[in-house]
């Protein structure tokens, strides 16, 4: 039995507290007393002396604040500009200075040329912040115990940098190939049919109000469970109990948000300066009087245990070999088989592969279900679009002999337009060039910005995807028809570095990012959304209820009927479509 005294934990804590106090004092002196290059860039006043604009940027009304930074000049008093409602917004808001903790200057960026440099030309200079990187650090593990560095997202691929990221990306690219994707389409349909059957039973006696967020989240989780791990966690059925892995995963985000300051400002400092050992980190986490931190450790322990069991069972099956294993189509099985063939320098270690389980579950569940919830709300709001989409799907079903395959789904132009338009709306020192100059606080034009090492930058995907100068005066409207005709030259000239930009029929939006940081599973998400729409819209009519639906920013954009309720909800009236 290891005790805290045996490890000298009391002295260790004193050492940590002393260093932390010194770091805070230096931060106050440096940020409050010395000028900063970003002081010439306009931006909003601090919302708080301590937290700056953090709670405005990341709060429930964060999306409105993001939009106001780029569109509402009244939040930038130093400009003294009166906005004209009949003209396009000025370009000044495409790079804005905000404040983080203790007067830290943060850049809020939506300028397309700047994003091109961040995600493509100088992508190695613009790395993910340490508070995200440390979540995947295998050095923070001690035996079977997950450390508290995994307090936000136990992920690897989407947050690693440099050679390690390139090595993992190279290994995972074949797993998400179109050839493998085609084999998953039948699973997409099978899970969606289960949801169809649930809805049919609910409306057997007539139209009913159904809360769809929970059902769509379960569908997304079941699809990635089967396609990703070859395992069913929570089948789609009423009165079905929830697997403990799923319960833990759902709690990770809400609990992790309570540790925002710890994860953003303290843990990176401990990792950067290599203070303590992994085992000591866990002991400190258990000793600190923070219930949320203890809960995070419990959550991660459950997820790590379940992930390890899945990996070990598949590893044994691979060792046994045989035809049955070769026929397994799930992503983890394919990844492990590819890993066995890899050279020594490219091979992933066991811990890296195990971490991919949580990467897959997070990356393919919350984001996909959030996007589909948004589509469903928009279709219920725009009945003409819903009717037109239903007409295309019913016409296609008459022509297809069986459920459509990958190519047939991709050929449905209006279905594709609905998906693209919704995703568009979804929500070392270097120099950063701008597509248009911004007006500095001294009245002079700024055409490029010197970016000091360690600068925090917040990328506004939403503002880029809805920029009127790129998309036109109707950029804020949901219009699937925009994708059925040639896009304006302003979209082509903006060179938005979206994941579709290089394709014959490019997407030209930043929803899936671009460059080496692009979402590797974007085609998986797109096909999943199309299958669900194909099955549900043909049979069901969706209408909005009388109660008002609010959209909140909680890391993801989620609907709610109560601004004080954390749990997302989207009640819609479901009936049989005529």
C-alpha positions in Angstrom: 0.0 0.0 0.0 1.5 3.3 -1.1 0.8 6.2 1.2 1.0 9.9 0.4 3.7 10.4 3.2 5.9 7.6 1.7 6.0 9.6 -1.6 6.7 12.9 0.1 3.4 14.2 -1.3 3.2 17.0 1.3 6.5 18.5 0.2 5.5 18.0 -3.4 2.3 19.9 -2.9 4.2 22.8 -1.2 6.5 22.9 -4.2 3.6 22.9 -6.7 1.8 25.6 -4.7 4.9 27.8 -4.6 5.5 27.5 -8.3 1.9 28.1 -9.0 1.9 31.3 -6.9 5.1 32.5 -8.7 3.5 31.8 -12.1 0.3 33.8 -11.2 2.4 36.8 -10.0 4.4 36.8 -13.2 1.2 36.5 -15.2 -0.3 39.5 -13.4 2.9 41.7 -13.9 3.4 40.7 -17.5 -0.2 41.0 -18.7 -1.3 44.1 -16.8 1.8 46.3 -16.7 3.5 45.6 -20.0 2.1 46.5 -23.5 1.2 43.8 -25.9 1.3 43.8 -29.8 -2.4 43.0 -29.9 -3.3 46.2 -28.0 -3.6 47.9 -31.4 -6.2 45.4 -32.6 -9.8 46.5 -31.8 -12.0 44.3 -29.6 -14.5 44.3 -26.8 -13.9 45.5 -23.3 -13.1 42.9 -20.6 -16.2 41.3 -19.2 -14.3 40.6 -15.9 -11.1 41.8 -14.4 -10.1 38.2 -13.7 -11.7 36.1 -16.4 -11.7 38.7 -19.2 -14.2 37.5 -21.9 -13.9 33.8 -21.2 -17.4 33.3 -19.9 -18.8 35.4 -22.7 -17.0 33.4 -25.3 -17.7 30.0 -23.8 -21.0 30.7 -22.1 -24.5 29.5 -23.2 -24.9 32.7 -25.3 -21.5 32.3 -26.7 -22.7 32.1 -30.3 -24.4 35.5 -30.1 -21.2 37.0 -28.6 -19.1 35.4 -31.4 -21.4 36.9 -34.0 -21.4 40.3 -32.3 -17.6 40.4 -32.4 -17.5 40.4 -36.2 -20.8 42.1 -37.0 -21.7 44.5 -34.2 -19.4 47.5 -34.2 -20.9 48.8 -31.0 -19.0 46.1 -29.1 -15.8 47.8 -30.4 -16.1 51.3 -28.9 -12.6 52.3 -30.0 -13.7 52.3 -33.6 -16.7 54.7 -33.0 -18.5 53.3 -36.1 -22.2 53.3 -36.4 -23.3 50.2 -38.3 -25.5 50.6 -41.3 -28.2 47.8 -41.4 -28.5 48.1 -45.2 -24.8 47.5 -46.0 -22.5 44.6 -45.6 -20.5 44.5 -42.3 -17.1 46.1 -42.4 -14.1 43.8 -42.7 -12.6 45.1 -39.4 -14.3 42.3 -37.4 -12.5 39.4 -39.1 -9.7 39.5 -36.6 -10.7 40.8 -33.1 -8.8 40.9 -29.8 -10.5 39.4 -26.8 -9.2 38.8 -23.2 -8.6 35.5 -21.5 -7.7 34.8 -17.9 -5.6 37.5 -16.1 -5.6 39.9 -19.1 -4.3 37.3 -21.6 -4.8 38.6 -25.1 -6.6 36.2 -27.4 -7.1 36.6 -31.2 -10.6 35.7 -32.5 -10.1 34.9 -36.2 -12.5 34.4 -39.2 -10.4 36.0 -42.0 -10.2 33.4 -44.8 -6.6 34.2 -45.8 -5.5 34.0 -42.1 -7.2 30.6 -41.9 -5.4 29.4 -45.0 -2.1 30.1 -43.3 -3.2 28.6 -40.0 -4.6 25.3 -41.4 -2.4 24.9 -44.5 0.6 27.0 -45.3 2.0 27.4 -41.8 0.1 24.6 -40.1 3.1 23.3 -38.2 3.5 26.7 -36.5 -0.1 26.8 -35.3 -0.4 23.9 -33.0 -3.3 22.8 -30.8 -3.1 24.4 -27.3 -1.4 22.5 -24.5 -4.5 22.1 -22.5 -5.9 20.0 -25.4 -2.6 18.2 -26.2 -2.1 17.0 -22.6 -5.4 15.2 -22.7 -3.7 12.5 -24.9 -0.4 12.3 -23.2 0.4 8.6 -22.6 3.1 9.8 -20.2 0.4 10.8 -17.7 -0.8 7.2 -17.2 0.3 5.1 -14.3 -0.4 1.4 -14.8 -4.2 0.9 -15.2 -5.1 4.2 -13.7 -6.1 7.0 -16.0 -4.7 10.3 -14.9 -6.6 13.6 -14.5 -5.0 14.9 -17.6 -7.9 13.3 -19.5 -10.4 15.7 -18.0 -11.9 16.9 -21.2 -11.5 14.4 -24.0 -9.5 11.2 -23.9 -8.5 11.5 -27.5 -5.4 11.1 -29.6 -5.8 11.6 -33.3 -7.6 14.9 -33.3 -5.3 16.6 -30.9 -1.8 15.3 -31.4 0.8 17.3 -33.3 4.0 16.9 -35.4 5.4 13.5 -36.3 3.2 11.6 -33.9 0.0 13.1 -35.5 1.3 12.3 -39.0 2.2 8.7 -38.1 -1.3 8.1 -36.6 -3.0 9.9 -39.5 -1.1 7.7 -42.0 -2.3 4.6 -40.2 -5.9 5.7 -40.0 -6.4 7.0 -43.5 -7.0 3.6 -45.0 -9.6 2.8 -42.3 -11.7 5.7 -43.5 -11.4 5.0 -47.2 -14.5 5.0 -49.4 -14.0 1.2 -49.9 -14.4 0.6 -46.2 -17.2 3.2 -45.9 -19.3 1.4 -48.5 -19.3 -1.8 -46.3 -20.7 0.2 -43.3 -23.8 1.6 -45.2 -26.0 -1.5 -44.3 -25.2 -1.0 -40.6 -26.3 2.7 -40.9 -29.6 1.5 -42.3 -30.1 -1.3 -39.8 -29.8 1.1 -36.8 -31.9 3.7 -38.4 -34.7 1.2 -39.1 -34.7 0.5 -35.3 -35.4 4.2 -34.7 -38.1 4.1 -37.4 -39.8 1.3 -35.7 -39.7 3.2 -32.3 -41.3 6.3 -33.9 -44.0 4.2 -35.7 -45.0 2.7 -32.4 -45.1 6.1 -30.7 -47.5 7.6 -33.3 -49.7 4.5 -33.8 -52.6 6.4 -32.3 -51.9 9.7 -34.0 -49.3 12.6 -34.0 -47.2 12.8 -30.9 -44.6 15.2 -29.4 -41.3 13.3 -29.3 -38.0 14.6 -27.7 -35.6 13.8 -30.6 -32.1 14.7 -29.1 -32.0 11.6 -26.9 -33.1 9.3 -29.7 -30.7 10.8 -32.3 -27.8 10.7 -29.8 -28.5 7.0 -29.2 -28.6 6.3 -32.9 -25.3 8.0 -33.5 -23.7 6.2 -30.5 -25.0 2.8 -31.7 -23.8 3.3 -35.3 -20.3 4.2 -34.2 -20.3 1.4 -31.6 -21.1 -1.2 -34.3 -19.1 0.4 -37.1 -16.2 1.4 -34.9 -15.8 -1.4 -32.4 -18.1 -4.2 -33.7 -20.0 -4.0 -30.4 -23.4 -2.9 -29.4 -23.5 -0.7 -26.4 -27.1 0.5 -26.3 -29.6 -1.0 -28.9 -32.3 1.4 -30.1 -35.4 0.3 -28.2 -37.7 1.8 -25.6 -37.0 0.9 -21.9 -33.4 -0.1 -22.9 -30.8 0.3 -20.1 -27.7 2.3 -20.8 -24.2 0.8 -20.9 -21.9 2.2 -18.3 -19.4 3.3 -20.9 -22.1 5.4 -22.6 -23.2 6.9 -19.3 -19.6 7.8 -18.4 -19.0 9.3 -21.9 -22.1 11.5 -21.6 -20.9 12.8 -18.2 -17.4 13.6 -19.3 -18.2 16.9 -21.1 -20.5 18.5 -18.5 -18.1 17.5 -15.6 -15.0 18.5 -17.6 -16.4 22.0 -18.2 -16.4 22.6 -14.5 -12.6 22.2 -14.6 -12.1 24.6 -17.5 -9.6 26.9 -15.7 -7.6 23.9 -14.3 -7.4 22.2 -17.6 -6.6 25.4 -19.6 -4.1 27.2 -17.3 -2.7 24.8 -14.7 -2.3 21.4 -16.2 -0.4 22.6 -19.3 2.1 24.3 -17.0 2.7 21.1 -15.0 3.2 19.1 -18.3 5.5 21.7 -19.9 7.8 21.8 -17.0 7.5 18.0 -16.3 6.6 18.5 -12.7 6.1 15.2 -10.8 5.5 11.6 -12.1 2.3 10.1 -13.6 1.6 8.1 -10.4 2.1 11.2 -8.3 -0.3 13.2 -10.5 -3.0 10.7 -9.8 -2.4 10.7 -6.1 -2.5 14.5 -6.1 -5.8 14.4 -8.0 -7.3 12.0 -5.4 -6.0 14.2 -2.5 -7.2 17.6 -3.8 -10.7 18.6 -2.4 -12.3 19.0 -5.8 -15.3 16.7 -6.3 -15.4 17.3 -10.1 -11.8 16.2 -10.4 -12.6 13.0 -8.5 -15.6 12.4 -10.7 -13.5 12.9 -13.8 -11.1 10.2 -12.6 -13.9 7.8 -12.0 -15.4 8.5 -15.4 -12.0 7.9 -17.2 -11.3 4.8 -15.2 -14.6 3.3 -16.5 -13.9 4.3 -20.1 -10.3 3.1 -20.0 -11.4 -0.3 -18.5 -14.1 -0.9 -21.1 -11.8 0.2 -24.0 -9.0 -2.1 -22.8 -11.4 -5.0 -22.6 -12.6 -4.4 -26.2 -9.0 -4.1 -27.4 -7.8 -7.2 -25.6 -10.7 -9.3 -27.0 -9.9 -8.2 -30.5 -6.2 -8.7 -30.0 -6.8 -12.3 -29.0 -9.1 -12.8 -32.0 -6.4 -11.4 -34.3 -3.8 -13.7 -32.8 -6.0 -16.7 -33.4 -6.5 -15.6 -37.0 -8.9 -17.3 -39.3 -11.4 -16.3 -41.9 -14.0 -15.0 -39.4 -11.6 -12.3 -38.3 -10.9 -11.2 -41.9 -14.6 -10.6 -42.4 -14.9 -8.2 -39.5 -15.7 -4.7 -41.0 -15.5 -2.5 -37.9 -12.9 0.3 -37.9 -11.0 -0.9 -34.8 -10.5 -4.4 -36.3 -9.3 -2.9 -39.6 -7.0 -0.5 -37.8 -5.4 -3.4 -35.7 -4.9 -5.5 -38.8 -3.3 -2.6 -40.6 -1.1 -2.0 -37.5 0.2 -5.5 -37.6 1.4 -5.0 -41.2 3.0 -1.6 -40.4 6.8 -1.0 -40.2 8.4 -0.6 -36.7 8.6 3.2 -37.1 4.9 3.5 -38.1 3.4 1.0 -35.8 1.1 2.3 -33.1 1.6 1.2 -29.5 -1.2 -0.6 -27.6 -2.1 2.6 -25.6 -2.4 4.6 -28.8 -4.8 2.1 -30.3 -6.9 1.8 -27.1 -7.2 5.6 -27.0 -8.7 5.5 -30.6 -11.8 3.9 -29.1 -12.7 7.1 -27.2 -11.6 9.2 -30.2 -14.1 7.4 -32.4 -16.9 7.4 -29.9 -16.6 11.2 -29.3 -15.8 12.2 -32.8 -18.6 10.3 -34.4 -21.4 10.7 -31.8 -21.9 14.2 -30.3 -20.9 16.1 -33.4 -23.0 13.9 -35.8 -26.1 13.9 -33.6 -25.8 17.7 -33.0 -25.7 18.2 -36.8 -28.7 16.0 -37.4 -30.7 17.7 -34.6 -30.0 21.0 -36.3 -31.2 19.6 -39.7 -34.4 18.2 -38.2 -35.2 21.5 -36.6 -34.6 23.4 -39.8 -36.7 20.9 -41.8 -39.5 21.3 -39.3 -39.2 25.0 -39.6 -39.0 25.0 -43.4 -41.9 22.8 -44.5 -41.3 23.5 -48.2 -37.8 22.1 -48.0 -39.0 19.1 -46.1 -41.6 18.4 -48.7 -39.2 18.8 -51.6 -36.7 16.5 -49.9 -39.4 13.9 -49.3 -40.4 14.0 -52.9 -36.8 13.3 -54.0 -36.5 10.4 -51.6 -39.8 8.8 -52.6 -38.9 9.2 -56.3 -35.5 7.5 -55.6 -37.1 4.6 -53.8 -39.2 3.8 -56.9 -36.0 3.6 -59.0 -33.8 1.7 -56.5 -34.4 -2.0 -56.3 -33.2 -2.1 -52.7 -31.9 0.3 -50.1 -29.4 2.6 -51.8 -25.7 2.1 -51.7 -22.9 4.7 -51.3 -23.0 6.0 -54.9 -26.8 6.1 -55.1 -27.0 8.1 -51.8 -24.4 10.5 -53.2 -26.5 10.9 -56.4 -29.5 12.5 -54.5 -28.7 16.1 -55.3 -31.3 17.8 -53.0 -30.4 15.5 -50.1 -26.8 16.5 -50.6 -27.7 20.2 -50.8 -29.6 20.0 -47.5 -26.6 18.4 -45.8 -24.1 20.8 -47.2 -26.2 23.9 -46.4 -26.7 22.7 -42.8 -23.1 22.0 -42.3 -22.2 25.4 -43.7 -24.5 27.0 -41.1 -23.3 24.8 -38.3 -22.3 26.0 -36.1 7.9 30.0 -33.2 6.8 33.6 -33.9 5.2 34.1 -37.2 3.3 36.7 -39.2 -0.4 36.2 -40.0 -1.5 37.9 -43.3 -5.0 39.1 -43.8 -7.3 39.1 -46.8 -8.3 42.7 -46.0 -6.8 45.2 -43.7 -8.4 45.9 -40.3 -8.5 49.3 -38.7 -6.3 49.5 -35.6 -7.2 51.4 -32.4 -4.8 54.1 -33.6 -6.8 54.5 -36.9 -4.1 52.9 -39.0 -4.7 50.0 -41.3 -3.2 46.6 -40.2 -2.4 44.3 -43.1 -0.6 41.6 -41.2 -0.3 40.7 -37.5 2.8 39.7 -35.7 2.0 36.5 -33.7 4.2 36.0 -30.6 5.1 32.5 -29.6 2.4 31.0 -27.3 -0.4 33.2 -28.6 -3.9 31.7 -28.0 -6.2 32.0 -31.1 -9.9 31.2 -31.4 -11.0 30.2 -34.8 -14.5 31.2 -35.8 -15.8 28.6 -38.2 -19.3 29.9 -38.0 -18.4 33.5 -39.0 -16.3 32.2 -41.9 -19.0 29.9 -43.2 -21.6 32.8 -43.0 -19.4 35.7 -44.1 -21.6 38.0 -46.3 -18.6 39.1 -48.3 -17.9 35.5 -49.3 -21.4 34.0 -49.5 -23.5 37.2 -50.3 -26.2 39.1 -48.5 -28.2 35.9 -47.9 -25.3 34.2 -46.1 -27.2 34.0 -42.8 -30.2 32.2 -44.4 -30.6 28.4 -44.7 -31.0 27.8 -48.5 -30.2 24.3 -49.7 -30.9 25.6 -53.3 -27.6 27.6 -53.2 -25.8 24.3 -53.9 -27.9 23.4 -56.9 -26.3 26.2 -59.0 -22.8 27.5 -59.4 -21.5 29.3 -56.3 -20.5 33.0 -56.6 -17.0 33.9 -57.6 -16.4 35.3 -54.1 -16.7 31.8 -52.7 -14.1 30.4 -55.1 -11.8 33.4 -54.7 -11.9 33.1 -50.9 -10.0 29.8 -51.1 -11.6 28.5 -47.9 -9.5 25.6 -46.7 -12.4 23.2 -46.0 -12.0 19.5 -46.3 -14.0 19.4 -49.5 -12.1 22.2 -51.2 -9.9 20.0 -53.4 -12.8 17.8 -54.7 -14.4 18.1 -58.1 -17.6 19.3 -56.3 -16.1 21.2 -53.4 -17.9 22.0 -50.2 -16.1 25.3 -49.5 -16.8 25.5 -45.8 -14.7 25.2 -42.7 -17.1 22.8 -40.9 -14.6 19.9 -41.1 -11.5 22.1 -41.0 -8.8 21.6 -43.6 -5.2 20.6 -44.0 -3.7 18.0 -41.7 -6.1 18.9 -39.0 -9.2 18.1 -41.1 -11.8 15.7 -39.7 -10.7 12.3 -40.9 -14.3 10.9 -40.6 -16.1 13.6 -42.5 -17.4 11.1 -45.1 -18.6 8.8 -42.4 -20.6 11.6 -40.8 -22.0 12.8 -44.1 -23.2 9.3 -45.1 -24.7 8.7 -41.7 -26.7 11.9 -41.8 -27.9 11.0 -45.4 -29.1 7.5 -44.4 -31.0 8.8 -41.4 -32.7 11.5 -43.5 -33.4 8.9 -46.3 -35.3 6.6 -43.9 -37.1 9.1 -41.7 -38.2 11.9 -44.1 -39.9 9.4 -46.4 -42.2 8.1 -43.7 -42.6 10.9 -41.1 -43.7 14.5 -41.0 -41.8 16.7 -38.5 -43.4 19.9 -37.2 -42.2 22.3 -34.5 -44.2 22.4 -31.2 -45.7 25.6 -29.9 -43.0 26.0 -27.2 -40.0 28.0 -28.2 -36.7 26.3 -29.0 -33.5 28.0 -27.8 -30.0 27.2 -29.2 -27.2 27.3 -26.6 -23.4 27.1 -27.0 -22.0 24.3 -24.7 -18.9 23.4 -26.7 -21.4 22.1 -29.2 -24.5 24.0 -30.3 -27.5 22.3 -28.7 -31.2 23.0 -28.5 -33.2 23.5 -25.3 -36.7 24.5 -24.2 -35.2 26.0 -21.0 -32.1 28.2 -20.9 -31.4 27.1 -17.3 -31.5 23.4 -18.3 -28.2 21.8 -19.1 -29.7 18.7 -20.9 -30.3 19.4 -24.6 -33.9 18.9 -25.8 -35.6 19.2 -29.2 -39.3 18.3 -28.9 -41.0 17.9 -32.4 -44.4 16.8 -33.5 -44.0 13.5 -35.3 -46.8 12.2 -37.6 -47.1 9.9 -40.7 -46.2 11.8 -43.9 -48.9 11.9 -46.5 
